[in-house]
Amino acid sequence: MTHHQTPEDRLLADGLHRLARDAALPPTAPADDVRRGRGRLRRQRLLVGVGAATTVGVVALGSALLGGGDQDTSTPPVAGGSEVADPTPVEPPEPQDGERVLPTVRGDEVAAGAAADPLGEPTDHTATLRRYHRVLAERLDPRGEHLEPWSADTANQQGSGAGDLMTSLGSKFGWRNPGEEGLGMLQVNVSAGWSPDSTQMFCGSELACEDVTGPNGERAVVGSTSSAGRVVVAVEHADGQVVVLTSDALFGNNSTVPVSGTGLEVDELLAAAADDRLSLPGDPVVPVPLDAAAFERAGRRALVGEGETWSRTSSPGTYVDGPWSNGAGDGGSLAWDVNPTYGDVAGWQCWAEQFQRCVERTVEGRRVFVGYVKPRWGGGLQVIHTGPSYEVRVLVDDRDFPIDRAVRFVLDDRWQPANR
């Protein structure tokens, strides 16, 4: 929820979760890598089905980003950064009863029939962001001494969506103190509910957080630093939307000189975040929240068998990753995650550049995607189910991992609260 990523950033980060662990970083500027990665994603977005939009193009994208260049996807670099011949592929098992082989789709074939820029221009939410600015000025700077005036030239739009639904929208506004040269920041983000990782975004080693009660009895969280230069508050509204406000003495994007402080108190920020006028445009869909810790524990019980070992190396949250061993010296990375499903979803597409074979398994009327990843992309399996509330995935490097375990886990009704 409080993560200010666009869908493009979500895919980039997801790929890097799996590929960056042992990679030698390329000798290129990170900003250039992100620019190339985002550019590649915009070209390849149509290659992933809507129902598995966070899945089938992820590993390839992360490797392209780590490779430090705009390489052709037919010859991707290995994790260490050097190109080698594709390892001898091991043929996937033959489809079982109840499995349907999905046709593969090549990137050049899709791109040839697609528009030059399938994403098009992002929707302009200027009117909504101007409303956010007006509310914050009224609540936090009624005399007009600190909050920089709204300007189309300096305004920025941050957010994400699914189809026509906005799931997150926000902006950063400059904050000045009379007589000072520095520039502080007031950031607002409105999201469709708490994501399972919402507090992880600003709580941890950098910010100390505590649960509090909002001004009208709402659920709220406050995070602060020991230096008192940054304060973050999050307030849940009655309709489930969550507003996060960040007060920072330094507007890092636009200045290297901080102000002496914003002077904003926690109670003021909480009252502003609770204002119902801070709301997403349209009719947002708020997912039923899941317990991230319970999701991790359930994955351990369902996916790690007797005599096997697994330990988490990822940060706490609902992207859970770590090394797995079957107890006989074989294994690899085992990860599982969950993401909200918004709006209508389509079927999966099997990207030929990444997968040797993809099958769709039907279990009691519910569909599960199983992708056998090519060795050049790390091998292994991806098992995904997209339900009415959440898409659940298991990703494992070892092709011998028991698929049935993963299928049972992704189909667990606990991850689809709408099924209850």
C-alpha positions as CSV (number, residue, x, y, z in Angstrom):
1,M,0.0,0.0,0.0
2,T,2.6,2.6,1.0
3,H,5.0,1.4,-1.6
4,H,5.1,4.2,-4.2
5,Q,6.0,1.9,-7.1
6,T,4.5,2.0,-10.5
7,P,3.6,-1.4,-12.1
8,E,6.8,-1.1,-14.0
9,D,8.8,-0.7,-10.8
10,R,7.0,-3.7,-9.3
11,L,8.2,-6.0,-12.0
12,L,11.7,-4.6,-11.9
13,A,12.0,-5.2,-8.2
14,D,10.4,-8.6,-8.4
15,G,12.9,-9.8,-10.9
16,L,15.8,-8.4,-8.9
17,H,14.6,-10.3,-5.8
18,R,15.4,-13.5,-7.6
19,L,18.4,-12.6,-9.7
20,A,20.6,-10.2,-7.7
21,R,21.6,-12.4,-4.8
22,D,24.9,-13.6,-6.3
23,A,25.3,-11.4,-9.3
24,A,28.3,-9.3,-10.0
25,L,27.1,-5.8,-10.6
26,P,27.8,-4.3,-14.1
27,P,30.0,-1.3,-14.5
28,T,27.1,1.0,-15.4
29,A,25.3,3.8,-13.7
30,P,22.2,2.5,-11.7
31,A,20.0,5.2,-13.2
32,D,20.9,4.1,-16.7
33,D,20.1,0.5,-15.8
34,V,16.7,1.5,-14.4
35,R,16.0,3.5,-17.5
36,R,16.9,0.6,-19.8
37,G,14.9,-1.8,-17.6
38,R,11.8,0.4,-17.7
39,G,12.2,0.9,-21.4
40,R,12.4,-2.8,-22.0
41,L,9.4,-3.4,-19.8
42,R,7.3,-1.0,-21.7
43,R,8.1,-2.8,-24.9
44,Q,7.5,-6.3,-23.4
45,R,4.4,-5.6,-21.3
46,L,2.1,-7.3,-23.8
47,L,4.1,-10.5,-23.5
48,V,2.7,-11.2,-20.1
49,G,-1.0,-12.2,-19.6
50,V,-3.0,-9.9,-17.4
51,G,-3.8,-12.7,-15.0
52,A,0.0,-13.4,-14.5
53,A,1.3,-9.9,-15.2
54,T,3.8,-10.2,-12.3
55,T,5.1,-13.6,-13.5
56,V,6.0,-14.6,-16.9
57,G,8.3,-11.8,-17.9
58,V,10.0,-11.2,-14.6
59,V,13.1,-13.3,-14.7
60,A,14.1,-12.2,-18.1
61,L,13.6,-8.6,-17.2
62,G,15.8,-8.8,-14.1
63,S,18.6,-10.4,-16.1
64,A,18.4,-7.7,-18.7
65,L,18.7,-5.1,-16.1
66,L,21.6,-6.7,-14.3
67,G,23.4,-7.2,-17.6
68,G,24.1,-3.5,-17.8
69,G,22.8,-3.0,-21.4
70,D,19.9,-3.4,-23.8
71,Q,20.8,-6.9,-24.8
72,D,18.7,-9.0,-27.2
73,T,16.6,-11.4,-25.1
74,S,17.7,-14.4,-27.2
75,T,21.2,-14.2,-25.6
76,P,20.8,-13.2,-22.0
77,P,23.7,-12.9,-19.6
78,V,24.0,-15.3,-16.7
79,A,23.7,-13.9,-13.2
80,G,27.5,-13.2,-13.0
81,G,27.3,-10.9,-16.0
82,S,29.1,-12.9,-18.7
83,E,27.5,-14.6,-21.7
84,V,27.8,-18.4,-21.9
85,A,26.2,-21.0,-24.1
86,D,22.7,-22.1,-23.0
87,P,23.0,-25.1,-20.7
88,T,21.7,-28.3,-22.1
89,P,18.0,-28.2,-21.4
90,V,16.3,-31.0,-19.5
91,E,12.9,-31.8,-21.1
92,P,9.9,-31.0,-18.9
93,P,7.8,-34.0,-17.9
94,E,4.9,-34.9,-20.2
95,P,1.6,-33.3,-19.3
96,Q,-0.5,-35.2,-16.8
97,D,-4.3,-35.8,-16.9
98,G,-6.0,-32.5,-16.3
99,E,-3.1,-30.4,-17.7
100,R,-3.3,-28.4,-21.0
101,V,-0.2,-27.3,-22.8
102,L,-0.3,-23.6,-23.4
103,P,1.0,-22.2,-26.7
104,T,4.3,-20.3,-26.5
105,V,4.4,-16.7,-27.6
106,R,7.5,-15.1,-29.0
107,G,8.3,-11.5,-28.1
108,D,9.0,-10.4,-31.6
109,E,5.7,-11.9,-32.8
110,V,3.7,-10.0,-30.2
111,A,5.6,-6.8,-30.8
112,A,5.1,-7.0,-34.5
113,G,1.3,-6.8,-34.1
114,A,1.3,-4.4,-31.2
115,A,1.3,-0.6,-31.1
116,A,4.7,1.1,-30.8
117,D,4.0,1.8,-27.2
118,P,1.3,-0.6,-25.8
119,L,1.2,1.2,-22.5
120,G,0.4,4.6,-24.0
121,E,0.4,7.7,-21.9
122,P,-0.4,7.5,-18.2
123,T,-3.8,8.8,-17.1
124,D,-3.5,12.4,-16.0
125,H,-4.8,12.8,-12.4
126,T,-3.9,16.5,-12.1
127,A,-7.4,17.4,-10.7
128,T,-7.1,14.8,-8.0
129,L,-3.5,15.8,-7.1
130,R,-4.6,19.5,-6.9
131,R,-7.3,18.5,-4.5
132,Y,-4.7,16.6,-2.3
133,H,-2.5,19.8,-2.4
134,R,-5.4,22.0,-1.4
135,V,-6.4,19.8,1.5
136,L,-2.9,19.6,2.8
137,A,-2.5,23.4,2.5
138,E,-5.7,23.9,4.4
139,R,-4.8,21.4,7.1
140,L,-1.1,21.9,7.6
141,D,-0.2,25.4,6.2
142,P,-3.3,27.6,6.5
143,R,-1.2,30.8,6.3
144,G,0.5,29.7,3.1
145,E,4.0,30.2,4.5
146,H,5.5,26.8,3.8
147,L,3.9,24.6,1.2
148,E,5.0,25.5,-2.2
149,P,2.1,26.6,-4.5
150,W,0.7,24.1,-6.9
151,S,2.4,24.3,-10.3
152,A,1.9,22.1,-13.4
153,D,5.6,22.6,-14.1
154,T,6.8,21.1,-10.8
155,A,4.0,18.7,-10.0
156,N,4.8,15.0,-10.0
157,Q,2.4,12.0,-10.2
158,Q,3.2,8.7,-8.5
159,G,0.9,5.7,-8.5
160,S,-0.1,2.4,-9.9
161,G,-3.2,0.8,-11.2
162,A,-4.8,-2.3,-12.8
163,G,-6.8,-1.6,-15.9
164,D,-9.1,1.3,-15.2
165,L,-8.7,0.9,-11.4
166,M,-6.3,3.1,-9.5
167,T,-4.7,1.3,-6.7
168,S,-2.3,4.0,-5.5
169,L,-1.9,7.7,-6.2
170,G,0.3,10.4,-4.7
171,S,2.7,13.2,-5.1
172,K,5.6,15.1,-3.4
173,F,5.3,18.8,-2.5
174,G,8.0,21.2,-1.5
175,W,8.1,22.7,2.0
176,R,10.0,25.9,2.7
177,N,10.8,27.9,5.8
178,P,11.0,31.7,5.6
179,G,14.6,32.9,5.6
180,E,16.1,29.4,4.9
181,E,17.7,28.2,1.7
182,G,16.8,24.5,2.1
183,L,13.8,22.6,0.8
184,G,11.8,20.1,2.8
185,M,9.1,17.7,1.6
186,L,5.5,16.8,2.3
187,Q,4.5,13.6,0.5
188,V,1.0,12.1,0.2
189,N,0.0,8.6,-1.0
190,V,-3.5,7.3,-1.1
191,S,-3.9,3.5,-1.6
192,A,-6.7,1.0,-1.9
193,G,-6.2,-0.6,1.5
194,W,-3.2,-1.8,3.4
195,S,-1.0,-4.0,1.2
196,P,0.5,-7.0,3.1
197,D,3.8,-5.2,3.0
198,S,2.5,-1.7,3.8
199,T,4.3,-1.1,7.1
200,Q,7.5,-2.8,5.8
201,M,7.9,0.1,3.4
202,F,8.7,2.6,6.2
203,C,9.2,0.5,9.3
204,G,12.4,-1.3,10.2
205,S,16.1,-0.2,10.5
206,E,15.4,3.3,9.3
207,L,12.1,4.1,11.0
208,A,10.8,3.1,14.4
209,C,7.0,2.4,14.1
210,E,4.1,2.0,16.5
211,D,0.4,1.3,16.1
212,V,-1.7,4.2,17.3
213,T,-5.4,5.3,17.1
214,G,-6.3,8.0,14.6
215,P,-8.3,11.1,15.5
216,N,-11.6,9.4,14.8
217,G,-10.7,6.0,16.2
218,E,-9.1,4.8,13.0
219,R,-6.3,2.3,12.7
220,A,-3.1,4.2,12.2
221,V,0.7,3.8,12.2
222,V,3.4,6.3,13.1
223,G,7.0,6.0,12.1
224,S,9.8,8.3,13.1
225,T,13.7,8.6,13.0
226,S,16.0,9.2,15.9
227,S,17.1,12.4,14.2
228,A,13.5,13.7,14.0
229,G,14.0,14.8,10.5
230,R,11.4,12.5,9.0
231,V,8.0,11.4,10.3
232,V,5.6,9.1,8.5
233,V,1.9,8.5,9.4
234,A,-0.6,6.1,7.9
235,V,-4.4,6.3,8.6
236,E,-7.1,3.8,7.4
237,H,-10.3,5.5,6.3
238,A,-13.8,4.0,6.9
239,D,-14.0,2.7,3.4
240,G,-10.6,0.9,3.7
241,Q,-8.5,3.3,1.8
242,V,-5.2,4.2,3.5
243,V,-3.5,7.6,3.4
244,V,0.2,7.9,4.1
245,L,1.8,11.3,4.8
246,T,5.6,11.8,5.0
247,S,7.1,15.0,6.5
248,D,10.8,15.3,5.7
249,A,13.3,18.1,6.3
250,L,14.9,17.3,3.0
251,F,13.3,17.0,-0.4
252,G,16.0,14.7,-1.7
253,N,14.9,14.7,-5.3
254,N,15.0,18.5,-5.6
255,S,17.6,19.7,-3.1
256,T,20.7,18.8,-1.1
257,V,20.0,21.4,1.6
258,P,17.4,20.5,4.2
259,V,15.3,22.9,6.2
260,S,15.7,23.1,9.9
261,G,12.5,21.1,10.2
262,T,8.9,21.2,9.0
263,G,7.5,21.9,12.4
264,L,4.6,19.5,11.8
265,E,3.4,17.5,14.8
266,V,2.3,13.9,14.6
267,D,-1.2,14.8,15.7
268,E,-1.5,17.4,12.9
269,L,-0.3,14.8,10.3
270,L,-2.7,12.2,11.6
271,A,-5.6,14.6,11.4
272,A,-4.7,15.6,7.8
273,A,-4.3,12.0,6.8
274,A,-7.8,11.2,8.2
275,D,-9.4,13.8,5.9
276,D,-11.9,12.0,3.7
277,R,-11.2,14.3,0.8
278,L,-7.9,12.4,0.4
279,S,-9.4,9.6,-1.7
280,L,-8.6,7.8,-4.9
281,P,-10.4,8.8,-8.0
282,G,-13.3,6.6,-9.3
283,D,-14.6,3.7,-7.3
284,P,-11.5,1.9,-5.8
285,V,-11.5,-1.7,-5.0
286,V,-10.0,-2.4,-1.5
287,P,-8.6,-6.0,-1.1
288,V,-9.2,-8.0,2.0
289,P,-6.0,-7.8,4.0
290,L,-3.8,-10.8,4.6
291,D,-1.4,-11.5,7.5
292,A,2.1,-11.5,6.0
293,A,3.5,-13.5,9.0
294,A,0.8,-16.2,8.7
295,F,1.4,-16.4,4.9
296,E,5.1,-17.1,5.5
297,R,4.4,-19.7,8.2
298,A,1.9,-21.5,6.0
299,G,4.4,-21.6,3.2
300,R,7.0,-23.1,5.4
301,R,4.6,-25.9,6.5
302,A,3.3,-26.6,3.0
303,L,6.4,-26.3,0.9
304,V,9.3,-27.5,3.1
305,G,9.1,-31.3,3.7
306,E,10.4,-33.5,6.4
307,G,14.2,-33.6,6.4
308,E,14.5,-30.6,4.1
309,T,15.8,-27.2,5.1
310,W,14.8,-23.6,4.2
311,S,15.7,-20.2,5.7
312,R,14.4,-16.8,4.8
313,T,16.9,-14.3,3.4
314,S,14.3,-11.8,2.1
315,S,12.9,-8.9,4.2
316,P,9.8,-9.5,6.2
317,G,6.7,-9.3,4.0
318,T,4.8,-11.3,1.4
319,Y,7.7,-11.8,-0.9
320,V,9.3,-14.7,0.9
321,D,12.6,-16.0,-0.4
322,G,15.5,-18.2,0.8
323,P,17.7,-21.2,0.1
324,W,16.0,-24.6,0.1
325,S,17.7,-28.1,0.3
326,N,16.0,-31.5,-0.1
327,G,18.4,-32.9,2.5
328,A,20.4,-34.8,0.0
329,G,22.6,-31.9,-1.2
330,D,20.2,-30.7,-3.9
331,G,18.1,-27.6,-4.0
332,G,18.1,-23.9,-4.8
333,S,16.1,-20.8,-4.1
334,L,12.5,-21.3,-3.0
335,A,10.2,-18.3,-2.9
336,W,6.5,-17.6,-2.6
337,D,4.5,-14.4,-2.7
338,V,0.9,-13.0,-2.9
339,N,-0.4,-9.9,-4.7
340,P,-3.9,-8.5,-4.8
341,T,-6.1,-9.2,-7.9
342,Y,-7.8,-6.1,-9.2
343,G,-10.5,-6.0,-11.8
344,D,-11.0,-8.6,-14.6
345,V,-8.1,-11.0,-15.3
346,A,-7.3,-12.8,-18.5
347,G,-5.4,-16.1,-19.1
348,W,-1.7,-16.5,-19.0
349,Q,0.7,-16.3,-21.9
350,C,3.8,-18.5,-22.1
351,W,6.8,-16.5,-23.2
352,A,9.0,-18.6,-25.4
353,E,12.1,-16.7,-24.5
354,Q,11.8,-17.7,-20.9
355,F,9.9,-21.0,-20.7
356,Q,10.5,-24.4,-22.2
357,R,6.9,-25.4,-21.7
358,C,3.9,-24.1,-19.8
359,V,0.8,-26.0,-18.8
360,E,-2.4,-25.1,-17.2
361,R,-3.6,-27.6,-14.6
362,T,-7.2,-27.7,-13.6
363,V,-8.0,-28.8,-10.0
364,E,-11.6,-28.9,-8.9
365,G,-12.5,-26.3,-11.5
366,R,-9.6,-23.9,-10.6
367,R,-6.8,-23.2,-12.9
368,V,-3.1,-23.3,-12.0
369,F,-0.3,-22.1,-14.3
370,V,2.9,-24.2,-14.3
371,G,5.9,-22.8,-16.2
372,Y,9.1,-24.8,-16.7
373,V,11.8,-22.1,-16.9
374,K,14.7,-22.3,-19.4
375,P,18.1,-23.0,-17.9
376,R,19.5,-19.7,-19.1
377,W,16.9,-18.0,-16.9
378,G,17.8,-20.2,-13.9
379,G,15.7,-23.2,-14.6
380,G,13.2,-24.5,-12.1
381,L,9.5,-23.9,-11.9
382,Q,6.9,-21.2,-11.5
383,V,3.5,-22.2,-10.1
384,I,0.7,-19.6,-10.1
385,H,-3.0,-19.3,-9.3
386,T,-4.9,-16.1,-9.8
387,G,-8.0,-16.1,-7.6
388,P,-10.7,-13.5,-7.0
389,S,-8.8,-11.8,-4.3
390,Y,-5.1,-12.6,-4.8
391,E,-2.6,-14.0,-7.2
392,V,-0.4,-16.6,-5.3
393,R,3.0,-17.8,-6.7
394,V,5.7,-20.3,-5.9
395,L,9.0,-19.9,-7.6
396,V,11.7,-22.5,-7.2
397,D,15.1,-23.1,-8.9
398,D,15.0,-26.9,-8.7
399,R,13.0,-28.7,-11.4
400,D,12.7,-31.7,-9.1
401,F,10.7,-29.8,-6.5
402,P,7.4,-31.5,-5.8
403,I,4.9,-29.6,-7.9
404,D,1.9,-30.9,-6.0
405,R,3.1,-29.1,-2.9
406,A,3.2,-25.8,-4.7
407,V,-0.2,-26.5,-6.4
408,R,-1.9,-27.2,-3.0
409,F,-0.3,-24.1,-1.5
410,V,-1.4,-21.6,-4.2
411,L,-4.9,-23.1,-4.2
412,D,-5.3,-22.7,-0.4
413,D,-8.6,-20.8,0.2
414,R,-7.0,-18.8,3.0
415,W,-5.4,-16.7,0.2
416,Q,-8.8,-15.9,-1.4
417,P,-10.9,-14.3,1.3
418,A,-13.6,-13.7,-1.3
419,N,-14.1,-17.5,-1.4
420,R,-15.2,-17.6,2.2
